[in-house]
Each structure stands twice: as structure tokens, then as C-alpha cells.
């Protein structure tokens, strides 16, 4: 079965200060339990904010380092999941269900990409 990387993109500057409530955590826990029991979830995690990150770039034959936060970036990867699904349609369906758990006022995007094997 193919594997897929789901990158969860968020706008760090506009995340609600109060964070998610307990109802959100309960819904997320239930979904993670379901996707794990289905044998789809291989790994998942949130990422630290860009204020704690470093970008390493290669340009013009030179290495460059930029410490966060990256204020010029509107959307950043805030988390990921690595799943194994029968096809892209199933992977996208899980991403859709993940997004629907979030409060309506949040802006969250999931980018679903198949991992090239071999």
C-alpha cells in the first residue's frame, strides 16, 4: 500500500491565543484512535513554532542559516502525519476528517503527498 505524508499548514501569526479547548482534544483523540485501529496511521506529531527553527539553504554554492521566526512566511508546516492508505482518495478523506475537527474560525490546510517508493 502506498504511503502518504500529510503536512498540516497553519498561519502562526493568526492562531487563536487561547488554543484548542478540551472538546477539540477529545475529538482529535477519537480520530487518532480510529485511524490507528484502522492500520492507517504510521506516525504523527506537531512541530515547534518557527521561532525555535533554523532554515538551512543552499544558494550560489554557499550554505546559509536563518533563525526563526520567519515573519515573511504566512503559512508554515505546524505538524505532519505519515499514513499508509489504499490510494490517494483514502488519504485525502482522512485529511478532510482531520480538518473538520478544528473550530470553524481556524484556518488550517493539509497538503497530502504520496511518498515515492524505491
Secondary structure, DSSP 4 states (H G I P E B T S, - for coil): --EEEEEEEE-GGGS-TT---HHHHHHHHHHHHHHHHTT-EEEEEE---GGG-EEEEEETTEEEEEESP-TT-S-EEEEEEEEE-SSHHHHHHHHHHHHHTS-TT--EEEEEEEPPP-
